[in-house]
Amino acid sequence: SAVISQKPSRDICQRGTSLTIQCQVDSQVTMMFWYRQQPGQSLTLIATANQGSEATYESGFVIDKFPISRPNLTFSTLTVSNMSPEDSSIYLCSVEDRQGADEQFFGPGTRLTVL
Amino acid sequence: AQSVTQLDSQVPVFEEAPVELRCNYSSSVSVYLFWYVQYPNQGLQLLLKYLSGSTLVESINGFEAEFNKSQTSFHLRKPSVHISDTAEYFCAVKGYSSASKIIFGSGTRLSIRP
């Protein structure tokens, strides 16, 4: 199974600023994903981070608001831009283990509070 | 496309009592089924999964889930819960296709009373 770390684990930010979240995996993986979990809710897929090309965004999410980088097979970043209080959520990085029959592993999450 | 319904948003039970967390899914194709657990202030951890074969799958901490194709259900059960089982539980489904994305239910908060 893949071991995933995220930085920062939590942050409190001011409205209008941006925060970049890092995701590091201990092995090379093909598929990396970014999810948002708003307070008291389930997980919503933001985008699939593609190595060497632009991320694939789900409906309702755009690159200008959530730019994503994936420079190699073990690392990705998600930036939450021009933040508002509605962006307060837990942001989770996830990877898919094809050898484990499409099982997904999740990072510990980044808890973001926007004031 | 797939969807997942978790019928109970919260389930309070007493310690050492049995519990069942319900999960129903819909899909036009064959699927993998998962239960994930999220302990307070932590990320998601895979609890158990159904891929194929035996319809009853078990976790290392005493949970089990049974895949029922005719009822399109994958309910999670434990015969005797412990305080440490307090967590949010998410049922999830994923189609066999490599292009299929995992879909999560809305979650069930299990709270254990001493």
HADDOCK unambig.tbl for C-alpha pairs under 7 A between the chains (distance, minus, plus):
assign (segid A and resid 41 and name CA) (segid B and resid 106 and name CA) 6.31 0.50 0.50
assign (segid A and resid 42 and name CA) (segid B and resid 104 and name CA) 6.83 0.50 0.50
assign (segid A and resid 42 and name CA) (segid B and resid 105 and name CA) 6.65 0.50 0.50
assign (segid A and resid 42 and name CA) (segid B and resid 106 and name CA) 4.77 0.50 0.50
assign (segid A and resid 42 and name CA) (segid B and resid 107 and name CA) 6.09 0.50 0.50
assign (segid A and resid 43 and name CA) (segid B and resid 104 and name CA) 6.54 0.50 0.50
assign (segid A and resid 106 and name CA) (segid B and resid 43 and name CA) 6.44 0.50 0.50
assign (segid A and resid 106 and name CA) (segid B and resid 44 and name CA) 5.75 0.50 0.50
assign (segid A and resid 106 and name CA) (segid B and resid 45 and name CA) 6.87 0.50 0.50
assign (segid A and resid 107 and name CA) (segid B and resid 43 and name CA) 5.94 0.50 0.50
assign (segid A and resid 108 and name CA) (segid B and resid 42 and name CA) 5.51 0.50 0.50
assign (segid A and resid 108 and name CA) (segid B and resid 43 and name CA) 3.97 0.50 0.50
assign (segid A and resid 109 and name CA) (segid B and resid 43 and name CA) 5.46 0.50 0.50
